[in-house]
Amino acid sequence: MKQEQALSSFHILILGGNGGIGKQCINEALANGHYVTAVLRTPSKLDLAHPNLKIVKGDVTDPLSFIEYVGHSNAVISAIGVSGGITGDKPTSLYSEGAVNILGAMQKVGVKRVFFISASALDVSPVLPLFARLLARYVIQKLLKYMYADLRIMETRVKESGLDWTIIRPPQLVDKPTTGNYRIALNTFLKNGLKISRADVAHFIIANIANEETYKATVEIAY
């Protein structure tokens, strides 16, 4: 698939901007000349400053706290996530409830372009090596069963929305610099997709902010 950089500046709203992928999305968007509004429950936690960056207080569980900022944007990135990691999985509705609130706000104000971060192991890829398939099915899916259950609901709500959505399903995330050198698969499985950096996930999102090939598509991404 050809990746397309937006030809003009976008006003991008990012929810979950203090997380790993969210912060990388902010940096990548600003580096490419876009305007960013970052919505955080605690704005002081985001230690970034830039003339094109606005940091505001809002909560994804309360759509009234961020709908006005949606109205001033023409693209939205949801990088929200729960804490706890692979050993601290607990019942959650953050992803699905957050998606419903984000999508509802977008529909009310007429904004259509949106990205959501999901996870590759929701479905066990038949083109992964055997050890990776076994790891996904019998370890990762069990250790993250609550998070994955909510991510599945989230994906369903997104796909029902009628908006120009893209769902990103990264595999294991690592903290490495941007390379811009990765593989992607749209609406199918990516062979041997085992790792990707948070920075390169952000690179893909911003590079394809206006790429219609990624509208209404689920994307696997990896090295």
C-alpha positions, 0 to 999 in steps of 0.5 A: 500500500502506498503511504500518503502524507497529508498535503496540508496541515490538519488539526488533530485531536489526540486522546491518551496523549501521555501514553507511549503511542499518544506522545509519539503521535503528538511529536510526529504530528508536530514535526510534520506541521500539523496542529495538535490538541491533546486531551488529558485528565491531568494536563500537567502530566504531559511535559511537552511544549510547542507553538502548535500544541494545545494541552487541555483537560478532558476525560474520555469517559465524559464526552461533554469534557472534550466535544468542543475540541472535537469540533475544532479538529478534522482528525481524531486519534484515540491512544487511550489505554489502561494501566497494569500491563500483562500482569495486571489485567482487570475488568475494564470498559475504558476502550469500548466506553471511550470509543462510544463517547469519541464516535458520538462526539464526532458524529454530533459535530461532523468530524469523520476521520479517526484512528483507534489503537487495538492489539494484534493478538485479538485474533491468532494470525495463521501466518505467524510462526507456530511458537508465536501462535501458541504464545498468543492463544495460550499466554497473551490472550489469557493474561489480557483477557479482560482488556482484549474482551473490551477491545473487541467491543471497541472494534465492533462499535468503531466498525458500526460507526460509519466514520472514516476509521482506521483500527491499528493492531500492533504486535509487541510494542517497543521503545525504539526510534522512528525508522519509517521502515516497516510492513503493513497489511490492510484487512488481513494478517501480516506474516511474521509480524512480531514487533513494532516501535511506538514511534513507528506506529505514530509515523504510520498514523500521521503519514496516513492521516488523509490516505483514503486507502486506510479508511474503514480498514484494520491495519496490522503493522510490524517490522 
